[in-house]
């Protein structure tokens, strides 16, 4: 029998983390050895997070990263987190020699709101550094709609030279070239997000 790959999941209590856990639980070559919730969440058993897995898997999901445990017990780590949050963990994981998987590439459908394109992503996270005004070229995560937003000009509620999102977002990236091409995007066009 092939050796099982030992997997850790960061963000295991988010919607993407839960779905990933359900899929990997039944993979014949995978063993989930570690799960982590946000630092402001209480530690809980995976059965509390995903009741349908009761009696199938059983481990404690911690709210503080145990790097030594990960070093010894994980071959691969999934980061089911917004990219900006994931980046807080990547250096340490690479230092430990761990393989890392984020939730890209993925595709979605474009929605337009003034000079803003927004599209759904499989992420359900709280804002750590929310802002109510953005800059041209900013990429924001909008938790209200569980969307990524590409800001390239005024929205319907902007005033003066200020770019105002519908509600608070967290800046997760910046468009550094080709911003003028966003004007060509139409409602419901397919958006594909890939690693650069």
GIRACOR-V262236 format. One record per backbone hydrogen bond with DSSP energy under -1.0 kcal/mol. CO is the residue of the C=O (numbers start at 1). NH is the residue of the N-H. E is the energy in kcal/mol with one decimal. If there is no record, write none. Layout:
co=CO nh=NH e=E
co=CO nh=NH e=E
This chain:
co=5 nh=31 e=-2.6
co=6 nh=75 e=-3.1
co=6 nh=76 e=-1.8
co=7 nh=33 e=-2.6
co=7 nh=34 e=-1.4
co=8 nh=78 e=-2.7
co=9 nh=36 e=-2.5
co=10 nh=80 e=-2.3
co=11 nh=14 e=-1.4
co=14 nh=18 e=-2.7
co=15 nh=19 e=-2.1
co=16 nh=20 e=-2.6
co=17 nh=21 e=-2.3
co=18 nh=22 e=-2.4
co=19 nh=23 e=-2.2
co=20 nh=24 e=-2.9
co=21 nh=25 e=-2.3
co=24 nh=27 e=-1.5
co=27 nh=30 e=-1.5
co=29 nh=5 e=-3.5
co=31 nh=7 e=-2.7
co=34 nh=9 e=-2.2
co=35 nh=62 e=-1.8
co=36 nh=11 e=-1.8
co=36 nh=12 e=-2.0
co=38 nh=41 e=-1.9
co=44 nh=61 e=-3.0
co=45 nh=48 e=-1.5
co=45 nh=49 e=-1.3
co=46 nh=50 e=-3.0
co=50 nh=53 e=-2.3
co=51 nh=54 e=-2.0
co=53 nh=56 e=-2.4
co=53 nh=57 e=-1.7
co=59 nh=46 e=-2.5
co=61 nh=44 e=-1.6
co=62 nh=37 e=-2.6
co=66 nh=70 e=-2.2
co=67 nh=71 e=-2.5
co=68 nh=72 e=-1.8
co=69 nh=73 e=-2.4
co=70 nh=74 e=-1.8
co=75 nh=99 e=-1.2
co=76 nh=8 e=-2.2
co=77 nh=101 e=-2.3
co=78 nh=10 e=-2.7
co=79 nh=81 e=-1.4
co=82 nh=86 e=-2.7
co=83 nh=87 e=-2.1
co=85 nh=88 e=-1.6
co=86 nh=89 e=-2.1
co=86 nh=90 e=-1.5
co=89 nh=93 e=-2.1
co=90 nh=94 e=-2.8
co=91 nh=95 e=-2.1
co=92 nh=96 e=-1.6
co=93 nh=98 e=-2.5
co=94 nh=97 e=-1.2
co=99 nh=77 e=-2.6
co=101 nh=79 e=-2.8
co=106 nh=193 e=-3.2
co=108 nh=191 e=-3.4
co=110 nh=188 e=-3.3
co=111 nh=118 e=-2.6
co=115 nh=152 e=-2.5
co=116 nh=113 e=-2.4
co=117 nh=150 e=-3.5
co=118 nh=111 e=-1.8
co=119 nh=148 e=-2.5
co=121 nh=123 e=-2.0
co=131 nh=169 e=-2.1
co=135 nh=138 e=-2.1
co=137 nh=175 e=-3.4
co=138 nh=151 e=-2.5
co=139 nh=172 e=-2.9
co=139 nh=173 e=-1.3
co=140 nh=149 e=-3.0
co=141 nh=170 e=-1.9
co=142 nh=147 e=-2.1
co=146 nh=121 e=-2.5
co=147 nh=142 e=-3.4
co=148 nh=119 e=-2.1
co=149 nh=140 e=-2.5
co=150 nh=117 e=-2.1
co=151 nh=137 e=-3.5
co=154 nh=115 e=-3.0
co=155 nh=158 e=-1.8
co=159 nh=162 e=-2.3
co=163 nh=134 e=-2.6
co=169 nh=131 e=-2.7
co=170 nh=141 e=-2.9
co=173 nh=139 e=-2.4
co=178 nh=181 e=-1.4
co=179 nh=182 e=-1.4
co=180 nh=183 e=-1.1
co=181 nh=184 e=-1.7
co=182 nh=185 e=-1.4
co=186 nh=189 e=-2.2
co=189 nh=110 e=-2.9
co=191 nh=108 e=-2.3
co=193 nh=106 e=-1.6
